[in-house]
Amino acid sequence: MEQTFIMIKPDGVQRGLVGEIISRFEKKGFSLKGLKLLTVERSFAEKHYEDLSAKPFFPGLVEYIISGPVVAMVWEGKNVVATGRTIIGATNPSASAPGTIRGDFAIDVGRNVIHGSDSVASATKEIALWFPEGIVSWQSSLHSWIYE
Ligand SMILES: Nc1ncnc2c1ncn2[C@@H]1O[C@H](COP(=O)(O)OP(=O)(O)OP(=O)(O)O)[C@@H](O)[C@H]1O
């Protein structure tokens, strides 16, 4: 089944939003397949955001991501990439709808709490980058209560 990479950024960890964010994905019915708290090196953050390296905000973005621990996760479920982005909300919290994570918990685009893969191809690449050791293989016993 489809998987996505979700990262709670340093502001989300510092602000005590880890439980709230995990809870939103769990309650939706998605399955947690990988989870770790880590502080990343500058070169790793640059690699994760390499597609944005030409953007004027890139140096500030890298400083932000390496400024403290992040929570890296893999979530699995039907359409989890697109639905995960919907749960997260628009990139700029000023445009994120209430009820989304960024809409409820963020104000500034440079402190928008969470990252989610933007396509299945990006998810595959990001999961390989962040979880080279692999993820956990298991199936929730609630599966038949969530999927028809
Ligand atoms: N104009 C900006 N000023 C400051 N930071 C920005 C700006 N635009 C984007 N960013 C930061 O760079 C991140 C990556 O930007 P991108 O355009 O890929 O958005 P996104 O895919 O919604 O975010 P993410 O990749 O973090 O899920 C944003 O989440 C935000 O933290």
PDBQT file of the ligand as one rigid body, heavy atoms in Angstrom, charges set to zero:
ROOT
HETATM    1  N1  LIG A 201       8.727  31.930   0.848  1.00  0.00    +0.000 N 
HETATM    2  C1  LIG A 201       9.237  31.152   1.807  1.00  0.00    +0.000 A 
HETATM    3  N2  LIG A 201       9.901  31.684   2.846  1.00  0.00    +0.000 NA
HETATM    4  C2  LIG A 201      10.419  30.907   3.829  1.00  0.00    +0.000 A 
HETATM    5  N3  LIG A 201      10.322  29.548   3.830  1.00  0.00    +0.000 NA
HETATM    6  C3  LIG A 201       9.664  28.980   2.816  1.00  0.00    +0.000 A 
HETATM    7  C4  LIG A 201       9.084  29.733   1.751  1.00  0.00    +0.000 A 
HETATM    8  N4  LIG A 201       8.499  28.875   0.896  1.00  0.00    +0.000 NA
HETATM    9  C5  LIG A 201       8.698  27.653   1.407  1.00  0.00    +0.000 A 
HETATM   10  N5  LIG A 201       9.405  27.710   2.545  1.00  0.00    +0.000 N 
HETATM   11  C6  LIG A 201       9.829  26.602   3.407  1.00  0.00    +0.000 C 
HETATM   12  O1  LIG A 201      10.321  25.563   2.582  1.00  0.00    +0.000 OA
HETATM   13  C7  LIG A 201       9.551  24.390   2.769  1.00  0.00    +0.000 C 
HETATM   14  C8  LIG A 201       9.498  23.635   1.480  1.00  0.00    +0.000 C 
HETATM   15  O2  LIG A 201       8.794  24.403   0.535  1.00  0.00    +0.000 OA
HETATM   16  P1  LIG A 201       7.870  23.695  -0.540  1.00  0.00    +0.000 P 
HETATM   17  O3  LIG A 201       7.578  24.684  -1.585  1.00  0.00    +0.000 OA
HETATM   18  O4  LIG A 201       8.471  22.373  -0.939  1.00  0.00    +0.000 OA
HETATM   19  O5  LIG A 201       6.533  23.492   0.310  1.00  0.00    +0.000 OA
HETATM   20  P2  LIG A 201       5.852  22.206   0.900  1.00  0.00    +0.000 P 
HETATM   21  O6  LIG A 201       6.056  21.053  -0.033  1.00  0.00    +0.000 OA
HETATM   22  O7  LIG A 201       4.452  22.516   1.316  1.00  0.00    +0.000 OA
HETATM   23  O8  LIG A 201       6.658  22.021   2.227  1.00  0.00    +0.000 OA
HETATM   24  P3  LIG A 201       7.380  20.746   2.767  1.00  0.00    +0.000 P 
HETATM   25  O9  LIG A 201       8.325  20.289   1.671  1.00  0.00    +0.000 OA
HETATM   26  O10 LIG A 201       8.088  21.244   4.001  1.00  0.00    +0.000 OA
HETATM   27  O11 LIG A 201       6.274  19.778   3.042  1.00  0.00    +0.000 OA
HETATM   28  C9  LIG A 201       8.206  24.905   3.294  1.00  0.00    +0.000 C 
HETATM   29  O12 LIG A 201       7.494  23.947   4.029  1.00  0.00    +0.000 OA
HETATM   30  C10 LIG A 201       8.652  26.045   4.180  1.00  0.00    +0.000 C 
HETATM   31  O13 LIG A 201       9.122  25.567   5.440  1.00  0.00    +0.000 OA
ENDROOT
TORSDOF 0
